[in-house]
Amino acid sequence: MKNKKQILIGKIAEICLRDPNGITEAPAA
């Protein structure tokens, strides 16, 4: 099992790839 941090990073990355201008706090690549 992945730990929660890895899962969270994965979800944020997936959202950013789909919607770079979305509501995530991660900077758009």
Rosetta blueprint (number, residue, H / E / L):
1 M L
2 K L
3 N L
4 K H
5 K H
6 Q H
7 I H
8 L H
9 I H
10 G H
11 K H
12 I H
13 A H
14 E H
15 I H
16 C H
17 L H
18 R H
19 D L
20 P L
21 N L
22 G L
23 I L
24 T L
25 E L
26 A L
27 P L
28 A L
29 A L
